[in-house]
Amino acid sequence: MPWSREDLAARAARELRDGFYVNLGIGIPTLVANYIAPGVNVMLQSENGMLGIGPFPYEGEEDPDLINAGKQTISELPASSYFSSADSFAMIRGGHIDMAVLGALEVAELVLGQELVLPVTGQQHPLGTDE
């Protein structure tokens, strides 16, 4: 039987360790926060420039300016900080984040070499070309 989105998120959450700084990408990764084990304290980071993501707000308490990378409303914590998305990705690339939980689209199809059906958001060019 295939795993549900919740099954995948719960499995990813089991990899988190106390004290980790964790980036949650869009899609299923945003669900990981719902499955963090009691007693495991992690600092959640969003690619769009927020460290210290709080829980999803209750209905009526949403702040449209506080969103995660998936454009879902979130809350802030007393220790939250904000920065540019460029700085956010630099934190990940620089090894300052212990774990990045990334969403994936069409991974199986791409691995098999089938045709991409989603819009291309970036294109890789050989080194040394100006294209």
Secondary structure, 3 states (H helix, E strand, C coil): CCCCHHHHHHHHHCCCCCCCEEEECCCHHHHHHHHCCCCCCCEEEECCCEEEECCCCCCCCCCCCCECCCCCECCEEEEEEECCHHHHHHHHHCCCCCEEECCCCCHHHHHHCCCCCCCCCCCCCCCCCCC
